[in-house]
Amino acid sequence: MEILRGFKDILPQDIKKWQKLEKVARETLESFGYKEIRTPILEKTSLFARSVGETTDIVEKEMYIFLDKSGESVTLRPEGTAGTVRAFIDNHLENYPFKKYYYIGPMFRYERPQKGRLRQFHQIGIEVFGIDNPAVDAEVVLVDKIMLDKLNISDLRIEINNIGCPDCRPEYSKRLKEYFQLHKGELCDDCRRRLDRNPLRILDCKNNTCSQIAKGAPKIIEFVCDSCKNHYEKVKNNLTALGIEFEENPHLVRGLDYYTKFVFEIITDKLGAQGTVSAGGRYDNLVEQLGGKPTSGIGFASGCERLINLMDEDETQGIDYYIANLDEDVYAMDIARKLSLTGRSVYVEYESRSLKSMLKKADKMNARFVVIVGENEKNKGIIIVKDMEDSTQEEKQVNKFIEDEVARWQ
């Protein structure tokens, strides 16, 4: 039996990186007042069609959609914002004093698997509701950057753009349609279809020919209203004041229809085509669009697999205490129970092995200490402790050893 294509097991030898990533993310986000939220992996299909956009690649091609036993169309979540917005509305979180949330979890898209892109992937994301001040846009970028800095991920660039709002985008869409109509015969099948429905999506096409044509398209900055322009300028001023360097990319639109005004991506050149490690922006109409009260929103999501690929290799994994159990299972378990009070890792050997073979295994497991327990040690209430770094060993009273170890790790 083989694993599904595009899915991946996260094995014990890899888990340290994941734990470090999640720990750094939680510590960073909570230090800025973000509260964790956990939403269902499965939602109504209509939630994503209405929010992400029916003409996006995600909805048209990539969602895992099926009918449940009641005949309702449901979808494995392809991203985290829509579910968080739904939870915000359903649970009346506008009445909750905290308006900043974060999530960590799996998402699903039926894409062609490649490095940094799987069909089940994981994201760390944040969402902020009800704050119109452009200072929070800068905070979102700042928090994202601090998290990446703490992970020692370098050689990144930040690209930003102003994509306007429902008041100013229609005229821009009209001009885009006129431009791309002149090149209709050169566009890919998807973009020819998008031309009538949502020409803005053509700017996000990854087809080389379409990308080249898009470079000559009208720039949205020429069409944005004064409100969007003022907001964007304030965000740029805030980023500059914070010492955050950025580049303006007039073709950056993001692949989701709900974005408005300010959008950004954090990009690396180390992952080939899958260079976006984090991205986000404003979605000031999404809450109302999904049935809530008019409420602004902004957030970002980072791809965990891509971050893992950029993180430095951790030190070799190991175990703090390997208990070499010479057929004294209960005594060995009792020692392990007491050592667990140190908060360190303990491994009890239950296979019938010689002491020599257990010491070899402890060495392969990169054990810091080997605690040897047998019938003689049990009868005397002692243990033999071998320090695997300097190869010394000594006999110790159990309770005194436990006290010393608890003190060591405090």
Secondary structure, 3 states (H helix, E strand, C coil): CCCCCCCCCCCCCCHHHHHHHHHHHHHHHHHCCCEECCCCCEEEHHHHHHHCCCCCHHHHHHCEEEECCCCCEEEECCCCHHHHHHHHHHCCHHHCCCCEEEEEEEEECCCCCECCECCEEEEEEEEEECCCCHHHHHHHHHHHHHHHHHCCCCCEEEEEEECCCCCCHHHHHHHHHHHHHCCHHHCCHHHHHHHHHCHHHHHHCCCHHHHHHHCCCCCHHHCCCHHHHHHHHHHHHHHHHCCCCCEECCCCCCCCCCCEEEEEEEEECCCCCCCEEEEEEECCCHHHHCCCCCCCEEEEEEEHHHHHHHCCCCCCCCEEEEEEECCCHHHHHHHHHHHHHHCCCEEECCCCCCHHHHHHHHHHCCEEEEEEECHHHHHHCEEEEEECCCCCEEEEEHHHHHHHHHHHHC
